[in-house]
Amino acid sequence: MGDLVSSVYIETTILSAVVTRRTDPSGLHRREVTRQWWRQQLSLYEPWTSGNVLLELQQGDWPGQAEAVSLIEPLPRLRVDEEVLAVARRYVLERLVPADLAGDAAHLAIACVHEMDFLRTWNIRHLANPNRTDHLIVINRRLGLLTPAIVTPEMLWLEDKP
């Protein structure tokens, strides 16, 4: 990798995991891994988010909401323009993701249109799902887009340099 810094798009489930109050084993594991990544790994990447993530975090009233918003606010935001919206619509049309243009479709489109190296998520059903990746790659090839590596926090760790 050399001196090049990889870009990473951070979507909503990452912030939710950092501040979760869940006490089940899965919730505790995700919280610890995500917090550890945020403390130790975030500065090793070029992190990005979007206004969509901020809007999702601001919906409703839930424990940890203010902390999640404060963590994401300093990150630069990728723009959501007509190209991103058109790509999100295509993902829905191709049945890659559910028909919510502001959710998973938007996160994928934002990361792909802006040529992120990684999309970081805990959404294993719709995003970090190897069964969907091939379909995404085919769609993106037709659209002339690159496909980022879609990873959970456990999958995106840089080792210390010797």
C-alpha positions in Angstrom: 0.0 0.0 0.0 3.0 2.4 0.5 2.1 5.9 1.4 -1.3 5.8 -0.3 -4.2 6.1 2.1 -7.3 4.1 1.3 -10.7 5.9 1.4 -13.5 4.4 3.4 -17.2 5.3 3.3 -18.7 4.9 6.8 -22.4 4.2 6.8 -25.0 4.4 9.6 -24.7 0.9 11.1 -21.1 1.7 12.1 -22.1 4.6 14.3 -25.0 2.7 15.7 -22.7 -0.1 16.8 -20.3 2.4 18.5 -23.0 3.7 20.7 -25.3 0.7 21.1 -26.7 -0.1 24.5 -27.4 -3.7 23.5 -26.1 -6.3 26.0 -26.5 -9.5 24.0 -23.3 -11.2 22.9 -23.5 -10.0 19.3 -24.3 -6.4 20.3 -21.4 -6.3 22.8 -19.0 -7.8 20.2 -20.0 -5.4 17.5 -19.7 -2.4 19.9 -16.2 -3.4 21.1 -14.8 -4.2 17.6 -16.2 -1.0 16.2 -15.0 1.2 19.1 -11.6 -0.4 18.8 -11.5 0.3 15.1 -12.6 3.9 15.6 -9.9 4.5 18.2 -7.0 2.6 16.5 -7.7 2.5 12.8 -9.8 5.5 11.7 -6.8 7.7 11.4 -5.1 5.2 9.1 -7.7 5.8 6.4 -9.3 8.7 4.6 -12.8 8.5 6.2 -15.9 9.8 4.4 -19.6 9.8 5.2 -22.7 11.5 3.6 -25.6 13.6 4.6 -27.7 10.5 4.3 -25.9 8.9 7.3 -26.4 12.1 9.3 -30.1 12.2 8.5 -30.5 8.5 9.4 -28.8 9.1 12.7 -31.0 12.1 13.5 -34.3 10.2 12.9 -36.3 9.5 16.0 -35.0 9.7 19.6 -32.8 6.8 20.8 -30.0 6.1 23.4 -26.6 7.2 22.1 -28.0 9.3 19.3 -26.2 12.5 20.3 -22.9 10.6 20.6 -23.3 9.0 17.2 -24.0 12.3 15.6 -21.0 14.0 17.3 -18.7 11.2 16.0 -19.8 11.5 12.4 -20.2 15.3 12.2 -16.4 16.0 11.7 -16.1 13.6 8.8 -16.2 15.0 5.3 -19.4 14.3 3.4 -19.7 12.9 -0.1 -22.3 14.7 -2.2 -25.5 13.1 -3.2 -26.3 14.4 -6.7 -28.4 13.2 -9.6 -25.8 10.6 -10.6 -25.9 9.0 -7.2 -29.7 9.0 -7.2 -29.8 7.5 -10.6 -27.4 4.7 -9.6 -29.4 4.1 -6.4 -32.6 3.8 -8.5 -30.8 1.3 -10.8 -29.8 -0.8 -7.8 -33.4 -0.9 -6.6 -34.6 -1.7 -10.2 -32.1 -4.6 -10.4 -33.4 -5.9 -7.1 -30.0 -5.6 -5.5 -31.3 -3.8 -2.4 -34.7 -3.0 -0.9 -36.7 -0.1 -2.5 -35.6 2.6 0.0 -33.6 5.0 -2.0 -32.3 6.8 1.1 -31.0 3.7 2.7 -28.9 0.8 1.4 -29.2 1.8 -2.2 -28.0 5.3 -1.5 -25.0 4.1 0.6 -23.9 1.7 -2.2 -24.4 4.4 -4.8 -22.5 7.0 -2.9 -19.5 4.7 -2.3 -19.5 3.5 -5.9 -20.0 6.9 -7.7 -17.3 8.5 -5.5 -14.9 5.6 -6.0 -14.3 4.7 -2.4 -11.9 1.9 -1.7 -14.0 0.5 1.1 -17.6 0.7 2.2 -17.6 -0.1 5.9 -20.9 -1.5 7.4 -22.4 -4.0 9.8 -25.3 -4.5 7.3 -24.5 -8.1 6.3 -27.9 -8.8 4.8 -27.9 -6.2 2.1 -24.4 -4.7 1.9 -21.5 -6.9 3.2 -23.1 -10.0 1.6 -20.9 -12.0 -0.8 -24.1 -13.4 -2.4 -24.9 -9.8 -3.5 -21.4 -8.7 -4.4 -21.2 -10.4 -7.8 -24.6 -8.9 -8.8 -23.3 -5.5 -7.7 -20.1 -5.9 -9.7 -22.1 -6.8 -12.9 -24.4 -3.8 -12.5 -21.4 -1.5 -11.8 -19.5 -2.8 -14.9 -22.6 -1.9 -17.1 -22.6 1.5 -15.5 -18.9 2.1 -15.8 -18.4 2.2 -12.0 -15.8 0.6 -9.7 -17.0 -1.5 -6.8 -15.5 -0.8 -3.4 -14.6 -3.7 -1.0 -17.7 -3.9 1.3 -16.4 -4.9 4.7 -17.4 -5.2 8.3 -15.1 -3.6 10.9 -13.5 -7.0 11.6 -12.4 -7.2 8.0 -10.7 -3.8 7.8 -7.5 -3.7 9.9 -4.1 -2.3 9.0 -1.3 -4.0 10.9 1.4 -1.9 12.6 4.4 -1.2 10.4 7.6 -3.1 11.5 
